[in-house]
Amino acid sequence: WSVLGGDAEAISARMDEWYADDQPLEVAVREATAALVGADRPDGPLQADDLEVAILSRRNGRRCFRRLSDEQVAAALAG
């Protein structure tokens, strides 16, 4: 994972605690979203359209990012 922005250290620390390489993508998306929110969020939970989620693909000997659609993110968040 990569964390950019204001609270990157705290978010990264939560990801260190929660993330596992063998997690299904849906679980990883939910846990990453929880790590972004932290202990409290006055505006309520994050929704799919609040997030930009991508995975790094290493197919064909090349690395490229594949962005998840809002529908894919929403399905992951719904659990």
Buried (B, 14 or more C-beta within 10 A) or exposed (E): EEBEEEEEEBBBEBBEEBBEEEEEEBBBBBBBBBBBBEEEEEEEEBEBEEBEBEEEEEEEEEEEEEEBEBEBBBBBBEE
